[in-house]
Amino acid sequence: MIPTTLASLIPDEALLLALPSEQVGLQLLKLASAQLQNGLFSKGSVAGPERLFGQGYGHLPGPYYSGNRAEEVELAVGEGWQWLLNALLIMPAPEPNNSFLRLTRRGRALVKSDAGFDTYVAAAQFPKALLHPQIADEVWLQLAQGKFAVAVFVAFRAVEEAVRRASSFATEEHGVPMIRRAFHKDNGPLTRTTDPEAEKEALAALFAGAIGSYKNPHSHRTVEIEDGREAQEMVLLASHLLRIVDSRSAEPRPSR
């Protein structure tokens, strides 16, 4: 059945008001895609007052919202529209139809697959600011596109490269052996000599384990990651490790 109103997709006003703008935007995009005329649609014809509350004489049947919380409903819908624009899923149509809207290429691709849109929404809800600046743009985009294994590989390759640079190792050095050298408890260039020995060993194990578990497998064979949340957790670990390398790089190195 083709959806005709937002209330046909989100029947409960309380649910609509509780949803994040990304999820409201998802339903608005579905509604707009079902009502395209020559590839165009208008905000009013999809979710104007007559489409939300049955005001006027719209040609599409209901259901509608009651109107008891009209201001709150309109605000929630407006936030959903704004998110669609910010995410480049919809855009103004070109002249002479610029009073209308159209789906972008990304928007058209996403409406074909709930799974694809859910992946994008999950990535959009994931704060890019939590990622280390060195990897933030590329890794966030890979997550948004559902390329989870690529995102994880890129993140941990950056960790490996950061350790190599900070330790002034040769370019051919790599992998777990290099990591263990960099954080060797006795003479590792990234080891903090004032730390207790157990903490030195634990940090070396953390870095070596991360590279061995998350970077090396992706270097040698195809590794699939199906869970976007799992991939997000992995790249957050990579970001944390990069910040540790930054802090160790900034510390004066004692003479050995």
CORUR-V173737 format. One record per helix or strand of 2 or more residues. SS is the DSSP state (2 for helix, 1 for strand). FROM is the first residue (numbers start at 1). LEN is the number of residues. If there is no record, write none. Layout:
BEGIN
ss: [SS	SS]
from: [FROM	FROM]
len: [LEN	LEN]
END
This chain:
BEGIN
ss: [2	2	2	1	2	2	2	1	1	2	2	2	2	2	2	2	2]
from: [6	13	21	40	43	49	70	90	101	105	114	128	136	148	175	197	228]
len: [4	6	14	2	5	5	17	3	3	7	12	3	9	20	8	24	23]
END
